[in-house]
Amino acid sequence: MLYIWIKLFHLLFVMAWMAAVFYLPRILVNVAEATGQAEVQARLLLMGHRLYRFGHHLFGIAFLLGLALYLGHYASDAMPDVVGPMKWIHAKLALVVLMMAFYVACGRALRRAGRGGTLPSSTTLRWLNEIPLLLLVPILWLVLAKPF
């Protein structure tokens, strides 16, 4: 039963973090399109900084719960050994690392824009906005299909 509760909260915090991952690049698009509108840009940058910080907290909790699932069988007999038979999880974790790297890159772009630096064009940012989806689809496929 402990395993199910940890897994449930892990999924909840992953979903919340993914909302931040999807929305942060969109804020960057809006910042890029608000050129010359200092008040609008300032509000968007504030929203982006808050979202970025909150997203890191969500990721941290999801990470700790995932770590409990990954290593929990060492600490408690109530937790199954989920790693042994699941080789696909390493590919999933590699994609999650790429997703986190994308999130950090968005945070750095946001910080750079806040200091008066330039952002890529809104068209480029719209294309970059699709990266989380391109990473999420194989992550979900690995989790559901467990191909290896």
N, CA, C and O of each residue as an XYZ file, in Angstrom:
592
protein
N       0.816     -1.195      0.000
C       0.000      0.000      0.000
C       0.869      1.273      0.000
O       0.523      2.269     -0.636
N       1.995      1.224      0.719
C       2.914      2.363      0.747
C       3.404      2.676     -0.663
O       3.510      3.840     -1.048
N       3.699      1.644     -1.416
C       4.174      1.800     -2.792
C       3.161      2.577     -3.635
O       3.534      3.488     -4.374
N       1.893      2.218     -3.526
C       0.840      2.873     -4.308
C       0.732      4.355     -3.941
O       0.581      5.196     -4.827
N       0.808      4.684     -2.657
C       0.708      6.083     -2.237
C       1.900      6.902     -2.729
O       1.740      8.034     -3.185
N       3.076      6.329     -2.634
C       4.258      7.047     -3.122
C       4.167      7.249     -4.632
O       4.481      8.324     -5.142
N       3.738      6.214     -5.337
C       3.604      6.310     -6.786
C       2.547      7.351     -7.168
O       2.747      8.128     -8.101
N       1.429      7.363     -6.447
C       0.373      8.330     -6.705
C       0.894      9.761     -6.559
O       0.663     10.593     -7.436
N       1.595     10.052     -5.463
C       2.098     11.409     -5.257
C       3.244     11.746     -6.216
O       3.404     12.901     -6.610
N       4.030     10.749     -6.586
C       5.065     10.974     -7.597
C       4.412     11.427     -8.911
O       4.844     12.411     -9.512
N       3.385     10.717     -9.349
C       2.694     11.079    -10.582
C       2.037     12.452    -10.474
O       2.067     13.226    -11.432
N       1.453     12.761     -9.336
C       0.828     14.064     -9.130
C       1.843     15.197     -9.280
O       1.576     16.187     -9.961
N       3.005     15.052     -8.646
C       4.006     16.104     -8.725
C       4.674     16.154    -10.099
O       5.083     17.227    -10.541
N       4.791     15.024    -10.773
C       5.311     15.034    -12.147
C       4.349     15.801    -13.052
O       4.781     16.613    -13.870
N       3.056     15.549    -12.912
C       2.077     16.264    -13.738
C       2.122     17.766    -13.458
O       2.046     18.570    -14.387
N       2.244     18.144    -12.202
C       2.319     19.565    -11.858
C       3.587     20.185    -12.450
O       3.545     21.296    -12.980
N       4.713     19.471    -12.360
C       5.960     19.985    -12.934
C       5.835     20.125    -14.452
O       6.313     21.099    -15.034
N       5.192     19.149    -15.084
C       5.038     19.208    -16.538
C       4.197     20.421    -16.957
O       4.420     20.989    -18.027
N       3.244     20.813    -16.129
C       2.489     22.035    -16.436
C       3.448     23.220    -16.492
O       3.331     24.066    -17.378
N       4.393     23.290    -15.556
C       5.388     24.365    -15.560
C       6.304     24.240    -16.773
O       6.657     25.245    -17.389
N       6.685     23.032    -17.114
C       7.565     22.814    -18.276
C       6.882     23.271    -19.566
O       7.533     23.831    -20.447
N       5.584     23.035    -19.677
C       4.855     23.456    -20.874
C       4.593     24.959    -20.889
O       4.573     25.562    -21.962
N       4.392     25.573    -19.736
C       3.993     26.976    -19.706
C       5.176     27.943    -19.734
O       5.053     29.044    -20.271
N       6.307     27.558    -19.171
C       7.444     28.473    -19.122
C       7.906     28.910    -20.520
O       8.139     30.104    -20.712
N       8.050     28.022    -21.495
C       8.428     28.485    -22.842
C       7.374     29.411    -23.456
O       7.702     30.306    -24.234
N       6.121     29.190    -23.104
C       5.060     30.060    -23.622
C       5.214     31.475    -23.058
O       4.974     32.455    -23.763
N       5.609     31.580    -21.802
C       5.881     32.895    -21.221
C       7.021     33.568    -21.968
O       6.982     34.775    -22.206
N       8.037     32.796    -22.341
C       9.141     33.368    -23.117
C       8.659     33.901    -24.466
O       9.108     34.958    -24.908
N       7.757     33.186    -25.117
C       7.184     33.653    -26.379
C       6.491     34.994    -26.146
O       6.666     35.931    -26.925
N       5.710     35.084    -25.080
C       4.983     36.323    -24.795
C       5.938     37.468    -24.465
O       5.692     38.609    -24.856
N       7.019     37.175    -23.752
C       8.014     38.209    -23.452
C       8.626     38.717    -24.756
O       8.781     39.924    -24.943
N       8.969     37.803    -25.648
C       9.575     38.197    -26.927
C       8.616     39.039    -27.765
O       9.044     39.951    -28.472
N       7.336     38.737    -27.688
C       6.348     39.471    -28.477
C       5.934     40.790    -27.832
O       5.281     41.608    -28.480
N       6.300     41.014    -26.572
C       5.936     42.247    -25.872
C       7.054     43.284    -25.934
O       7.145     44.149    -25.063
N       7.886     43.204    -26.934
C       8.990     44.152    -27.093
C       8.436     45.575    -27.145
O       7.494     45.863    -27.883
N       9.038     46.455    -26.349
C       8.602     47.843    -26.302
C       7.498     48.106    -25.306
O       7.087     49.253    -25.133
N       7.010     47.079    -24.649
C       5.954     47.215    -23.636
C       6.552     46.821    -22.288
O       6.358     45.703    -21.811
N       7.274     47.749    -21.690
C       8.051     47.456    -20.486
C       7.199     46.903    -19.348
O       7.620     45.976    -18.655
N       6.018     47.456    -19.150
C       5.169     47.003    -18.040
C       4.687     45.570    -18.259
O       4.665     44.765    -17.328
N       4.308     45.262    -19.478
C       3.856     43.902    -19.812
C       5.016     42.925    -19.660
O       4.857     41.852    -19.079
N       6.185     43.299    -20.185
C       7.358     42.429    -20.057
C       7.713     42.193    -18.596
O       8.028     41.067    -18.212
N       7.665     43.239    -17.777
C       7.998     43.095    -16.355
C       7.042     42.126    -15.675
O       7.472     41.304    -14.865
N       5.755     42.207    -15.990
C       4.772     41.300    -15.395
C       5.020     39.862    -15.842
O       4.972     38.936    -15.033
N       5.286     39.683    -17.138
C       5.560     38.342    -17.666
C       6.833     37.762    -17.063
O       6.878     36.578    -16.732
N       7.866     38.587    -16.918
C       9.120     38.103    -16.330
C       8.913     37.704    -14.877
O       9.471     36.706    -14.422
N       8.111     38.478    -14.145
C       7.812     38.123    -12.759
C       7.062     36.790    -12.698
O       7.382     35.923    -11.885
N       6.072     36.641    -13.561
C       5.334     35.371    -13.626
C       6.275     34.217    -13.954
O       6.206     33.151    -13.342
N       7.152     34.443    -14.926
C       8.085     33.397    -15.334
C       9.041     33.007    -14.224
O       9.297     31.821    -14.013
N       9.569     33.988    -13.514
C      10.498     33.684    -12.412
C       9.796     32.897    -11.308
O      10.351     31.944    -10.761
N       8.585     33.301    -10.992
C       7.828     32.572     -9.951
C       7.523     31.144    -10.393
O       7.666     30.198     -9.619
N       7.103     31.003    -11.641
C       6.802     29.671    -12.166
C       8.050     28.801    -12.184
O       8.000     27.625    -11.823
N       9.164     29.379    -12.602
C      10.419     28.624    -12.670
C      10.816     28.120    -11.286
O      11.165     26.951    -11.123
N      10.763     28.999    -10.298
C      11.127     28.614     -8.928
C      10.165     27.549     -8.393
O      10.592     26.555     -7.807
N       8.861     27.767     -8.602
C       7.865     26.804     -8.144
C       8.041     25.460     -8.848
O       7.908     24.406     -8.228
N       8.342     25.505    -10.145
C       8.575     24.274    -10.896
C       9.749     23.477    -10.352
O       9.716     22.247    -10.335
N      10.784     24.174     -9.910
C      11.923     23.468     -9.305
C      11.507     22.749     -8.027
O      11.965     21.637     -7.763
N      10.648     23.373     -7.236
C      10.158     22.712     -6.023
C       9.338     21.475     -6.378
O       9.482     20.422     -5.757
N       8.474     21.616     -7.385
C       7.666     20.473     -7.816
C       8.555     19.340     -8.313
O       8.333     18.176     -7.978
N       9.565     19.685     -9.116
C      10.481     18.662     -9.614
C      11.221     17.996     -8.469
O      11.395     16.777     -8.471
N      11.659     18.774     -7.492
C      12.390     18.214     -6.357
C      11.568     17.187     -5.604
O      12.075     16.127     -5.236
N      10.298     17.498     -5.372
C       9.425     16.554     -4.668
C       9.182     15.317     -5.527
O       9.232     14.192     -5.029
N       8.918     15.523     -6.823
C       8.719     14.387     -7.727
C       9.970     13.519     -7.775
O       9.878     12.292     -7.798
N      11.147     14.161     -7.790
C      12.413     13.427     -7.815
C      12.574     12.588     -6.554
O      12.925     11.411     -6.637
N      12.323     13.175     -5.392
C      12.480     12.431     -4.136
C      11.504     11.260     -4.053
O      11.865     10.178     -3.588
N      10.276     11.474     -4.500
C       9.310     10.372     -4.507
C       9.719      9.298     -5.516
O       9.575      8.105     -5.245
N      10.224      9.714     -6.671
C      10.714      8.749     -7.658
C      11.907      7.971     -7.135
O      12.040      6.773     -7.385
N      12.771      8.661     -6.410
C      13.923      7.986     -5.801
C      13.462      6.968     -4.764
O      14.040      5.887     -4.647
N      12.426      7.315     -4.017
C      11.868      6.364     -3.047
C      11.317      5.132     -3.762
O      11.463      4.013     -3.270
N      10.692      5.328     -4.910
C      10.199      4.187     -5.687
C      11.352      3.362     -6.241
O      11.310      2.131     -6.246
N      12.382      4.061     -6.706
C      13.535      3.414     -7.339
C      14.355      2.600     -6.340
O      14.810      1.499     -6.650
N      14.537      3.150     -5.140
C      15.398      2.504     -4.142
C      14.648      1.980     -2.927
O      15.260      1.443     -2.004
N      13.333      2.129     -2.921
C      12.535      1.806     -1.739
C      12.642      0.383     -1.247
O      12.524      0.137     -0.047
N      12.862     -0.558     -2.138
C      12.922     -1.950     -1.714
C      14.127     -2.223     -0.803
O      14.135     -3.206     -0.062
N      15.135     -1.362     -0.859
C      16.280     -1.518      0.038
C      15.922     -1.117      1.463
O      16.483     -1.650      2.421
N      14.988     -0.177      1.604
C      14.652      0.363      2.920
C      13.486     -0.355      3.580
O      13.386     -0.368      4.807
N      12.606     -0.950      2.791
C      11.396     -1.515      3.374
C      10.938     -2.722      2.570
O      11.041     -2.752      1.343
N      10.430     -3.715      3.290
C       9.848     -4.877      2.624
C       8.486     -4.545      2.014
O       7.964     -5.309      1.201
N       7.910     -3.401      2.408
C       6.618     -2.983      1.869
C       6.744     -2.456      0.445
O       5.742     -2.274     -0.245
N       7.975     -2.213      0.008
C       8.202     -1.657     -1.333
C       8.753     -2.756     -2.247
O       9.697     -3.451     -1.871
N       8.184     -2.918     -3.430
C       8.707     -3.922     -4.365
C       9.997     -3.449     -5.028
O      10.283     -2.253     -5.081
N      10.762     -4.403     -5.526
C      11.954     -4.076     -6.308
C      11.490     -3.774     -7.721
O      11.302     -4.677     -8.536
N      11.308     -2.487     -7.999
C      10.783     -2.112     -9.315
C      11.886     -1.933    -10.342
O      11.604     -1.837    -11.537
N      13.129     -1.885     -9.906
C      14.227     -1.614    -10.827
C      14.724     -2.875    -11.504
O      14.991     -2.867    -12.705
N      14.852     -3.952    -10.757
C      15.436     -5.176    -11.276
C      14.922     -5.600    -12.637
O      15.715     -5.761    -13.565
N      13.602     -5.789    -12.786
C      13.089     -6.259    -14.073
C      12.879     -5.148    -15.107
O      12.539     -5.438    -16.254
N      13.073     -3.902    -14.727
C      12.716     -2.802    -15.624
C      13.955     -2.107    -16.183
O      14.474     -1.167    -15.581
N      14.416     -2.571    -17.319
C      15.576     -1.933    -17.951
C      15.188     -0.661    -18.700
O      16.033      0.209    -18.915
N      13.926     -0.541    -19.099
C      13.443      0.631    -19.813
C      13.545      1.898    -18.981
O      13.615      3.003    -19.519
N      13.554      1.730    -17.661
C      13.524      2.905    -16.781
C      14.764      3.784    -16.968
O      14.705      4.993    -16.745
N      15.870      3.190    -17.371
C      17.093      3.974    -17.577
C      16.944      4.895    -18.785
O      17.423      6.029    -18.762
N      16.287      4.420    -19.834
C      16.013      5.273    -20.988
C      15.046      6.381    -20.600
O      15.213      7.525    -21.022
N      14.037      6.053    -19.800
C      13.084      7.062    -19.337
C      13.799      8.126    -18.518
O      13.559      9.319    -18.702
N      14.672      7.702    -17.618
C      15.393      8.662    -16.786
C      16.313      9.555    -17.613
O      16.483     10.730    -17.291
N      16.901      9.017    -18.664
C      17.736      9.842    -19.554
C      16.890     10.925    -20.226
O      17.335     12.064    -20.365
N      15.678     10.574    -20.642
C      14.792     11.565    -21.252
C      14.328     12.605    -20.232
O      14.171     13.778    -20.569
N      14.110     12.181    -18.995
C      13.741     13.122    -17.928
C      14.887     14.104    -17.676
O      14.647     15.288    -17.438
N      16.123     13.622    -17.726
C      17.280     14.518    -17.573
C      17.291     15.551    -18.704
O      17.567     16.726    -18.461
N      16.994     15.128    -19.930
C      16.908     16.075    -21.048
C      15.788     17.092    -20.825
O      15.944     18.271    -21.141
N      14.654     16.629    -20.279
C      13.540     17.535    -19.994
C      13.953     18.568    -18.954
O      13.627     19.748    -19.079
N      14.671     18.121    -17.927
C      15.134     19.047    -16.896
C      16.147     20.035    -17.484
O      16.134     21.213    -17.127
N      17.010     19.577    -18.366
C      17.979     20.463    -19.008
C      17.249     21.525    -19.836
O      17.650     22.689    -19.848
N      16.190     21.128    -20.520
C      15.388     22.091    -21.277
C      14.773     23.122    -20.339
O      14.780     24.317    -20.635
N      14.246     22.666    -19.215
C      13.620     23.563    -18.236
C      14.638     24.567    -17.693
O      14.337     25.753    -17.558
N      15.826     24.091    -17.387
C      16.887     24.977    -16.890
C      17.284     25.979    -17.972
O      17.507     27.153    -17.675
N      17.374     25.528    -19.220
C      17.713     26.443    -20.318
C      16.647     27.531    -20.463
O      16.978     28.686    -20.728
N      15.393     27.177    -20.293
C      14.319     28.181    -20.339
C      14.463     29.168    -19.181
O      14.255     30.369    -19.352
N      14.819     28.658    -18.012
C      15.027     29.533    -16.860
C      16.177     30.497    -17.082
O      16.104     31.658    -16.679
N      17.230     30.028    -17.717
C      18.371     30.908    -18.019
C      17.992     31.967    -19.049
O      18.409     33.120    -18.942
N      17.207     31.575    -20.038
C      16.745     32.553    -21.031
C      15.862     33.605    -20.366
O      15.938     34.789    -20.696
N      15.037     33.171    -19.442
C      14.180     34.092    -18.702
C      15.016     35.074    -17.883
O      14.741     36.274    -17.866
N      16.023     34.561    -17.215
C      16.915     35.412    -16.413
C      17.667     36.398    -17.315
O      17.814     37.572    -16.973
N      18.134     35.918    -18.456
C      18.836     36.782    -19.409
C      17.912     37.897    -19.905
O      18.331     39.049    -20.015
N      16.660     37.555    -20.202
C      15.693     38.561    -20.650
C      15.419     39.564    -19.540
O      15.239     40.752    -19.809
N      15.385     39.102    -18.306
C      15.162     39.996    -17.177
C      16.287     40.993    -16.978
O      16.072     42.075    -16.431
N      17.488     40.636    -17.418
C      18.645     41.539    -17.313
C      18.792     42.414    -18.553
O      19.770     43.149    -18.688
N      17.827     42.334    -19.450
C      17.880     43.159    -20.648
C      18.496     42.470    -21.850
O      18.686     43.096    -22.893
N      18.811     41.185    -21.719
C      19.383     40.443    -22.838
C      18.334     40.118    -23.890
O      17.139     40.336    -23.696
N      18.808     39.600    -24.984
C      17.889     39.282    -26.073
C      17.420     37.838    -25.996
O      18.097     36.965    -25.452
N      16.260     37.620    -26.549
C      15.693     36.285    -26.693
C      15.685     35.936    -28.172
O      15.743     36.832    -29.013
N      15.614     34.662    -28.504
C      15.396     34.300    -29.909
C      14.058     34.875    -30.380
O      13.262     35.353    -29.571
N      13.824     34.827    -31.663
C      12.557     35.344    -32.193
C      11.383     34.550    -31.624
O      11.553     33.423    -31.159
N      10.203     35.143    -31.665
C       9.032     34.436    -31.139
C       8.742     33.177    -31.955
O       8.226     32.196    -31.420
N       9.070     33.202    -33.243
C       8.879     32.003    -34.079
C       9.796     30.873    -33.614
O       9.369     29.725    -33.495
N      11.052     31.210    -33.354
C      11.997     30.204    -32.845
C      11.541     29.678    -31.499
O      11.596     28.475    -31.243
N      11.088     30.585    -30.633
C      10.613     30.159    -29.313
C       9.370     29.277    -29.424
O       9.186     28.362    -28.621
N       8.527     29.543    -30.402
C       7.351     28.681    -30.607
C       7.782     27.267    -31.016
O       7.182     26.284    -30.582
N       8.810     27.168    -31.840
C       9.317     25.843    -32.207
C       9.950     25.160    -30.998
O       9.743     23.966    -30.781
N      10.715     25.907    -30.214
C      11.330     25.334    -29.010
C      10.273     24.912    -27.997
O      10.497     24.007    -27.193
N       9.132     25.567    -28.044
C       8.021     25.252    -27.159
C       7.527     23.816    -27.358
O       6.851     23.273    -26.484
N       7.850     23.204    -28.482
C       7.392     21.844    -28.783
C       8.332     20.764    -28.234
O       7.975     19.586    -28.229
N       9.505     21.145    -27.782
C      10.475     20.158    -27.281
C       9.921     19.323    -26.130
O      10.102     18.105    -26.138
N       9.246     19.927    -25.129
C       8.720     19.081    -24.052
C       7.776     17.989    -24.544
O       7.795     16.871    -24.029
N       6.955     18.308    -25.535
C       6.051     17.291    -26.076
C       6.831     16.178    -26.760
O       6.502     15.000    -26.620
N       7.872     16.561    -27.506
C       8.687     15.562    -28.198
C       9.435     14.662    -27.217
O       9.767     13.527    -27.557
N       9.704     15.145    -26.019
C      10.327     14.315    -24.986
C       9.285     13.517    -24.198
O       9.529     12.375    -23.811
N       8.130     14.128    -23.968
C       7.108     13.469    -23.154
C       6.514     12.237    -23.835
O       6.229     11.242    -23.169
N       6.326     12.294    -25.149
C       5.721     11.154    -25.852
C       6.555      9.883    -25.677
O       5.993      8.851    -25.309
N       7.874      9.910    -25.923
C       8.628      8.663    -25.684
C       8.709      8.286    -24.206
O       8.792      7.101    -23.883
N       8.687      9.258    -23.309
C       8.677      8.928    -21.877
C       7.420      8.138    -21.551
O       7.491      7.090    -20.910
N       6.273      8.636    -21.990
C       5.015      7.935    -21.722
C       4.981      6.575    -22.409
O       4.476      5.605    -21.844
N       5.517      6.502    -23.626
C       5.549      5.216    -24.319
C       6.387      4.211    -23.529
O       5.985      3.061    -23.352
N       7.555      4.653    -23.054
C       8.404      3.748    -22.262
C       7.688      3.276    -21.002
O       7.750      2.096    -20.655
N       7.001      4.203    -20.309
C       6.306      3.849    -19.073
C       5.158      2.880    -19.344
O       4.962      1.928    -18.588
N       4.406      3.111    -20.405
C       3.239      2.268    -20.676
C       3.589      0.954    -21.370
O       3.036     -0.089    -21.022
N       4.498      0.985    -22.347
C       4.817     -0.216    -23.119
C       5.852     -1.081    -22.435
O       5.858     -2.298    -22.624
N       6.739     -0.477    -21.634
C       7.829     -1.218    -20.975
C       8.503     -2.176    -21.973
O       8.497     -3.391    -21.772
N       9.074     -1.628    -23.035
C       9.532     -2.452    -24.150
C      10.725     -3.347    -23.865
O      10.942     -4.320    -24.587
N      11.497     -3.049    -22.841
C      12.666     -3.884    -22.549
C      12.963     -3.860    -21.079
O      13.912     -4.503    -20.630
